[in-house]
Amino acid sequence: MKNIYILAILLAFLTSCDSGKTVSKEEYNVLNKAINHALQPHGVVVTTSEELNEIAQRYNIHLSNMNEKDSEIINRVVAEKRRYEFALSDTLLEVSSTQDNKYDRIIKLDSLKPVHEKLPSATINSSTLKFLEGYKRISKKSDLNPNGEFLGKLKFERVIFDQSGDKAIVNYLKCKNIDDTICNSYTIRLYKNKNNWYVD
């Protein structure tokens, strides 16, 4: 009887650990990829041909034959010049893959089977986040640099993982102003390959 009681407690503990109440390491891995993607629409930063040629000459980049590393260098240098700033909510919003219609099409299209149908809101541990070089996170209006370029405020929902562990989707709001006005909703689809997450 005592053994059965101990086993019941153990099972309850294990179940609570996988209830989705806390943000897992894997969810932070996805969030880092998604946040940086959201800060760089289409994966590039806008620059002039004159500025581009100057950067290419300084870093010995052949513009006609660029690779991923070259693009990262250009993005980093331009970001440092632009003094990009952004805000990010400390709370991941709750999500329901079955009750929220915005996920229906993607779940069916990608044949996703969510690990959790519903996830509660959760607080982000900022120390686990890794932002792109040249991008500065700010928290209030008074922090805005008059010479910087504000990219907007991001508010992410919890990440929905597929049961395979190789696919995920996450929805977020991108607000034009730091006070949560003029916001648009976006969804990012990601896939995992060799332990790394990539935007689909």
N, C-alpha and C positions, 0 to 999 in steps of 0.2 A: 504493500500500500504506500509506504514511504517512497519507494522508487518511482511509482506512478505519479505521485505528487511532484517530485523533483522534475520528472520528465515533462509534466504539464507546464511547470514554470519556465523551463528551458525553451519549450516550443513557443510559449507566449512572448518570451524575450526576443527570440529570433524573428518572430512575425512582426513585432514592433520595430525592429531594426530595419525591416524592409518595407515599412509602411509608407515611405516617401516623405515623411515629416522633415527629415534633414536633407541637406543638399550633399550628394555624394561627390567623391573625387571625379567620377566620370561625368557628372553633370557640370562640374566646374570646367572640365576639359572642353565640353561642348560650348559652354557659355563664353569661354575665352575666344574660341574660334568665331562664334556668332557675333559677339560684341565688336571684334575687330573688323569683321565683314560689314557690319552695319555702319561702321565709321568710315568705311571706304566704299562708297557706291561703285559697283562694277569693277572693284579691285584696282582702280587707278585714281590718281589725283590730277586735277586740272593744272596745266602749265603752258607756258608759251614756247614756241619753237626756239627762241633765243635762249631762254632759261634751260630748256632741255639740252641744247647743244653745249651750253656751258658746263652742265653737270656731267654730260657724257665725256667731255674732254678732260675734266678734272679727275674722273674715276676710270678713265680708259675703257669706256663702254661703247661698243659698236651698235648704233641704233638700228641698223639694218639686220642685225643678227643678235637680238637680245635674248637672254634667258631669264628664268625666274629670279635669280639672285640679282641681276642687273635691275629688274623692275623694282625689287625691294629697296635697293640703294636709292633709286630715283624717288620713290615714294617717301622714303625716310628724309632725304635732303629737302624735298619740297615741303614736307610737313613741318620740319624745323624752321624753315623760312616763313611759312604761313602762320606759325604759332597756333596750331589747331587746338581748340578747347571743346570739351563736351561735358555733359552732366549724365549721371547714371543713378537711377533709383536704387536704394539699398535693399529694396524688397522685391522678391520674385513673386509675381502675382499668381494666385491659384488658377488651376486649369482643370477642365473636364473634357476629355476627348470624346465623350458620348453625348454630352448635353450642349456643347458649343458647335454650331453649324459650320464655323469657319474651317474646322478640321476635317469635315466629312469627305470632301473631294480628294484631299491629299492622302488621307488614310486609305481610301478605296483605291486610288491610283497606285500607291506604293505598296498596297497589300500589307499595311502596318497592323500589327497586333500589339497595342499598348501594354506595357508592363503594369501600369496603373491607369485605371479609367479616370481617376480623380486625384489631384495632388493639391495639398493646401499651400497657402502662401508661406514663404520662408525668407529669412534674413540672409543677405549675402555676406560672406566673410571676405572683405576687401583684400586681405593679404593673399588670397588665392588667385586674384585676377592679374593678368599680364597684358598690358596695353601696348600698342604699337609705339615705337620710338617716335618722339616728336609730337605726341598727343598728350595733352594735359587734362586730367579730370578735375572739375571744379564742383562745388556743392551749392553755392549761392550766387545771386546776381552780382553782389559786390566783388566777387572774385574775378569777374570777367575782365580780360585784358582789352583796353580800348584799341590796341594795335593787333589784337589776335583775331582769329576767325572762329566764331562759335558754330559748331556742327549740329547742335541740337541736344535734346535730353532724351535718353533711352530708358524705356521701362519694359523689362522682360518678364515673360511668364515662365512658369516651370517648364523644364524640358520633357517632352514626351518621347520615351524610348520604345523601340520595337523589342519584342521578346527575343529576337535573334541577337540583340546587342550590337548590331552593325548599322542600324538606321535610327535617325532621330529627327524630330521637328520641334521648332521653337518659334513662338509668336512674340512680337514686340511692338511697342508704340515708339515712334520717333516724333518728338515734339519740336517745333521750330524754336520755341522760346523756353527758357529755363523754368518758367512758372506754369508749365504743362498746358500751354495753349497751342492751337493749330497743330493737331497731332494726326498722324497717319499710321495705319496698322500694316505690318508686314509679317510674312512667315518665311523662315529659313529651313531648308531641308538639308540634312547632313548625312554622310555615310562614313563608315569606319573601314580603314584599310591598313593592315599591319600596325595596329594599335594607335593609329593617328586618325583624327577626325578631319574631314574635308567638306566644304560647302558644295552641295550638288548643283 
